[in-house]
Amino acid sequence: MKNIYNFTQGDLGNYLLENNDKKYRADQIYEFLYKKRVKSFDEMINIGKKTIELLKNDFSMFKIKLILKQEDVNVKKYLFELIDGQRIESVLMIHDYGISICISSQVGCNMGCKFCESGRLKKVRNLEPYEMVEQILYIEEDIKKRITHIVIMGIGEPFDNYDNVMNFIKIVNNPKGIDIGSRHITISTCGIIPGIEKFINEPGQVNLAISLHAPNDKLREKIMPIAKVYKLNDLMDTIKKYIEKTNRRVTFEYIMLKDINDSKENAQELAKLLKGINCYVNLIPYNETENIEFRRTNNKDIMSFYDVLKKNKVNVTIRKEFGSKVDAACGQLRANQMIGG
Ligand code: SAH
């Protein structure tokens, strides 16, 4: 049985047509799902018994289950269980500019980044759109507020699950759906070039973030196996193409790992690499985990790195830290539940 939250409005309309129903009912169904937030098909009053029966026969809704919630100041972390018993997590963060949620796009991840908890647990499967949509619906109901920003930066590599992630974005972005503006949605990728190339041609203004983490191939390959497949030169060329076509600014994420990628020379090399590119760099203080040996760069060295970039006229920010008490690093909650670490 399909889940109704998998369906874009267009696909739902086509489904209705194929089943001798009226296409416009997709509008009404969307209204019930995303504006009225009904919990069952029976609550969809006024759309006709026949349509309700059709939906009840063919679709399910609300399948993810909360297993654990951790809270700290301005951050909440949710561990969800899916119908096959797999687990994923989402993190909610309260900022001065709004409320963002970091959602997972896969169960596990195959990219194998050495510093990342998600990568230790290999990919089991892709998430379907409904499993991403339900993360948002569940959390909005929990906090009784609307989420304003989405970052697809939780467990998984979104460009390794391209079509499902794009359908998810369509549902979220649709004014009749969850209605979050595309400029408030960010996809983060470790640099899968074919994914970025497809993404260049997508309509809308969804933001692109690239997990860079190193200014050259040699270093990058040490910490990110995917760097052996997609070389920095080619990656930068693709990003330039993206910027040219979309006129959008790209974010580069750079985790600060002590004695690995955090020297002033690294900063200089990074500035050179990014020279003339419409971007900004987000320096991320590494969130240490018990299971992985990497250490975080101390604040003084982060500031020195930051200063070198600033001096070289690179736009740079240091990511505000959330929830060191709540296993907030990507994949930590799930990993610790599974491994008992
Ligand atoms: N696969 C995608 C999205 C998921 S990872 C990507 O690579 O971008 C989201 C971000 O969290 C990436 O920049 C990743 O490198 C970073 N990350 C992973 N583990 C982290 C940790 N322990 N501390 C800080 N950032 C981490």
Boltz pocket constraint, residues with backbone or C-beta under 6 A from the ligand:
constraints:
  - pocket:
      binder: B
      contacts: [[A, 111], [A, 113], [A, 115], [A, 116], [A, 117], [A, 152], [A, 153], [A, 154], [A, 155], [A, 156], [A, 157], [A, 158], [A, 188], [A, 189], [A, 190], [A, 191], [A, 209], [A, 210], [A, 211], [A, 253], [A, 255], [A, 284], [A, 285], [A, 286], [A, 287], [A, 288], [A, 289], [A, 329], [A, 330]]
      max_distance: 6.0
